[in-house]
Every structure is written in C-alpha cells, then in structure tokens.
Amino acid sequence: MSTVGSPVLLLAPLYPPTQAELEAGYRVVRLWEAADAGAQLDAIAADCRVAVTHSGRGIDRATIERLPRLELVANFGVGVDAIDLDACRSRGIAVTNTPDVLTEDVADLALALLLAAVRRIPQGDRFVREGRWAKGPMGLTQSLQRRKVGIVGLGRIGAAIARRCAAFNTELGYFGPRRKAGVDYRYFDDIVALAGWADVLVAACPGGPDTAKLVSRAALEALGAEGVFVNIARGSVVDQPALVELLVAGRLGAAGLDVFDDEPNVPPELFALENVTLQPHQGSATHPTRAAMGRLVLDNVAAWAAGRPLATPV
Amino acid sequence: MSTVGSPVLLLAPLYPPTQAELEAGYRVVRLWEAADAGAQLDAIAADCRVAVTHSGRGIDRATIERLPRLELVANFGVGVDAIDLDACRSRGIAVTNTPDVLTEDVADLALALLLAAVRRIPQGDRFVREGRWAKGPMGLTQSLQRRKVGIVGLGRIGAAIARRCAAFNTELGYFGPRRKAGVDYRYFDDIVALAGWADVLVAACPGGPDTAKLVSRAALEALGAEGVFVNIARGSVVDQPALVELLVAGRLGAAGLDVFDDEPNVPPELFALENVTLQPHQGSATHPTRAAMGRLVLDNVAAWAAGRPLATPV
C-alpha cells in the first residue's frame, strides 16, 4: 500500500483489536504517548495525511492547523461534536464516522435506563440488598403502560428508541428541526411543549453547538416532578446544572444518564440520589458493536489509502 | 345486596383502595388481625361464603376445611399457586384471579431485568457512584442484539415478553407443555435444550407443583457462564440453591430476579453479587395495575353476590 510510509496520527487509544489492526497496516504515531505533543505534530506534519480519533477525544482546530497535509479524519463513534468540522470543511479534509453499527446497542441502553427509572429498579435492588423487604413491601411505582414518551431528535438512534417504545404500548412524540415524512408520532416544534406533553423525555440528538442546552431548564421544569429524563446523547444537550438541581429538589422525578458534561467527571450531587441511574457512557460499549465500529474506521482509512470512495463520510 | 350480613373473609391486607371499597360494601373479617385465627374462622364458619386473598398469601386446605359454606375464593393476583385448588375443586368452590390487567407491567419488568443483566446496568451505576470512572473506562459488555432469548412458558406474560424482545432484534425460542399454534418462535420440548440454545432464559410460567424446579440445575448449567437468567414468575420454578451456587461460582453469567422461594426472604449470598439485579416482587406493583387488579376482585365478588357469571374464573 502506497501509504505505509506516511504516518497515521492516532489521537487516543482505540478498541484494542482495532488499534492492533491499524498498527499492523500503517505506521501509527500515538499522540497521547508523546512527551511533547506539539513537537510530535511538527515532526510528522510534512507527510501526515490521516488522523484517527474517537468521539470522546475528537480533534481541535489547533491540531488540524499543525497538519497542513491532512486529508482525512476517521472517527471511531457516530458523534463528531468533538471534531472541529468547520476547520475540516474549510481545508477540504474529509471526516468519517461509524453510523448505523451502534444504533441498536445505544437504543437498548436507552430502554434499560428508561425502564430502570420508571420502575425504580435501582431502588428495588437496594431495598432487597439492604434487608428492607423483610420489614414490609417497597410500595408501588409508576407504570410505563400508556405513558407518553417524547424523543428529542428522531434520527437513526431516536427512531430505534421509538420502535422499542412502541412495543411497550407507549404513546410517542418527538422534537426535531423538522417534521419527518412518513412518521406518525406526534411532532412538536418546541421542546418545552414536548416536555410538557411527555411523561418520559429521551435525548437522542447529536451534540455540538447547535444542540447545546437544548434540553433547557424550562423543558426539565415542564417535564416535572413525576417526569423521567433519559440521556444517551451527549451531556452538552442538557442544562446539566439545572438537571442536577431539579433532581436534588425533587422537581424532576427521575433520570437515567449515560452521558455528562466533562466526562468522566460526574456531578457528585448525583451519587447520593436514589432516583437516578448512572452509566459511564456505555451506549455503544459492547464487544460486537465496538468491533463493527473498528471495522468501519479501518475500512474508511483503507478506502482513502486506495483512492476509493469513503465508506461512511459525515 | 343480599350478602351484606354474610361475612367476607379477608386473609391478608390488599391494595388499600381495594380493601376500603370491599369494606364499604361487605362485612369484612380481617383474619390477620385475629388473636386466634382458628377461633375467628370457627366464629364465621356458619355463614362465610366468600374468602378474598392475594397471590402471596393464598388459602390452604386447613382453612378451606374450616369454612363448610365457602363458595368463592377471590384472589388478588394472577398466580393461584398458594391456593389449594384441589381442595376448592373437590368442594365446588369457585376461584377467581386477576389475569390480563397485569400482563404488560410484568413483561415491562422482565425487560428491565433482562437489559440490566445483559448491559450490566447495576455494575455501571456503582462504577460511576464510586468514582471509578475517573480512573479509566468500565470495559465492554455483552450486547442484546441478535442474541437468543428462551422463554419458559409462552402464556399471556411470556407472549408479552416475547413481543418486546422482538423489538430488540433478538431470536426467540420457548419451552412449554406443547407447541403453540400460530407462533413462529422456535419450540423446544425440553427445557435443558432451550437453555443450551439460549443466551438469555426468562421464566414466565405459572408456579405450583407442576413447575417446581422446572428451571433445573441442569438447565442453569446449560445456560452457562455467559448466560443470563431472568425470573418474573415464581421462586418455586427454579432450583434456587443451584441458582445461587452457580452465580456465586461464576458458572452462570448474570441474573435478574423479581421472585424468590420463601419471600420476602432472599438468600443473602446474592446481596454481595455484582452480576445480579434483585427486585422485591414488583412485577405488577404499579399504581394503575394494582387498581385494575382490585377492580377485578371487587367485580368477581359482586358478580357472585348478584348470582351473575364470575368475571375471571380460574
């Protein structure tokens, strides 16, 4: 392959089998191991044409600017909100991601969090483990049946969540920039209106500046003291300080959160709450899905190297 | 109503609104409050024709024999395994339960437990709360996608679980006394064969002597170290000592358990395990479902009192 001599910049560790295969095929420079990252970038600037990263790491404008010959940023993950897309666009740098292969696992995790919140699974688990059941019953919970589920962002993942919710006899609504053709779920052009209508609000939109704090304090207040909020999208899409404050105050009923601002840091106020289920960004963190994501990254790099069309350009 | 003077024996407390409505319409004798239960039964034996109980309490042969004029046992719950059905049958005593109204909530809980087990939700929650995420990622889990789910007992609840599982792109199989007409899930006439085929085994059959330890040690061993067992049926349907032993030894992968032998007592060996989710028999424990169950109990007692056909005879 003509590019073997050209270094591939790897910004962060990947799923190990993917990284191993990348390193078997290319001369990979591990940026996170460099004592001086700037010097490392300067050393490869003359012939580095490919950078590989993941959604949690991305690549910023400063790094892109130090690589004048960069042609491709191949991202491990569907979310490209940590990649400076404007910088890539202005330079004509192609960006690829890993859509579709992670949709179903992320949607499964959303349902796990939704069911845990509505049926109070973490509370029930602690009730049994702490020996409280012997002293009397736990009491009743809400039901998911006939409840209204509002989905923020009816893209691939949002639609996969909706399909699952339909099997649970829920009523479905969604918010997004526009009404989707051929979808008969109830459309809201205002997120506060969706949250006021919904019993459960699920964030499934992309991250990035366009959706920053889209799930606003007003939306969470409209969801209310019996409402459930689930986030498998990005921490940035919700007003996290408001979310924490309303949960602590009992003005939001429950939450299931896989994503946070400033991961892996999580607001410690959440640790003491019984009515939240917390996950360390596990949406796509399954063996088969990570393998499939890795395959797409490798396919995109190989397509670029061979001059073929990219498998999954953004 | 002609029966107002005739005492209704209530064996255990019910959902409070149901009990209040029963006590508003009938002369209810609360057996659990009697200092001497035997004396209480003798005192009402001459004219007690109705007993009301719930699935956790039932009614045994000795109690039935002390009530020679008993005509109806109205049960709050679908499971009648704690009612001595032979004793009722031989005396011509009608038994009613509360089917259908709880099916969907119980199936929802089954999926909550299944997803929690496969995606390691309790482990993830503890991982975040204990501050471990800041030190590195949690690691990957299994996926539910394309996995094989085996359902033990494809009755109302089993079928509702299967419908939900289908929305998660799983492959479905089932065990039962006979192949169901019009069902295209894979049928197994042997539970060990089903467990060997399945990645996830969900018990959804009735309790009672016919299904005692149906999910045998051999079935759990066939499910194996990567297998997941979910039980929303009855503790009696699984070999509980074998279940605990295999979970502790890592020879069964994970479990989600809503029911146990000898509730509310739970084997304390389970309390320390990370790979189990425990619930205090919450299958139907939601506000709307308990209200609907209570309505059926009251309807059955009223139908009996008016000489009309019973709403939901067993």
Interface residues (C-beta under 8 A of the other chain):
Chain A: E104 D105 D108 L109 L111 A112 L113 L115 A116 V118 R119 R120 I121 P122 G124 D125 F127 V128 R129 G131 W133 A134 P137 M138 G139 L140 T141 Q142 S143 L144 Q145 R146 R163 R164 A166 A167 F168 N169 E263 P264 N265 V266 L270 F271 T277 L278 Q279 P280 Q282 A285 T286 H287 P288 T289 R290
Chain B: E104 D105 D108 L109 L111 A112 L113 L115 A116 V118 R119 R120 I121 P122 G124 D125 F127 V128 R129 G131 W133 A134 P137 M138 G139 L140 T141 Q142 S143 L144 Q145 R146 R163 R164 A166 A167 F168 N169 E263 P264 N265 V266 F271 T277 L278 Q279 P280 Q282 A285 T286 H287 P288 T289 R290
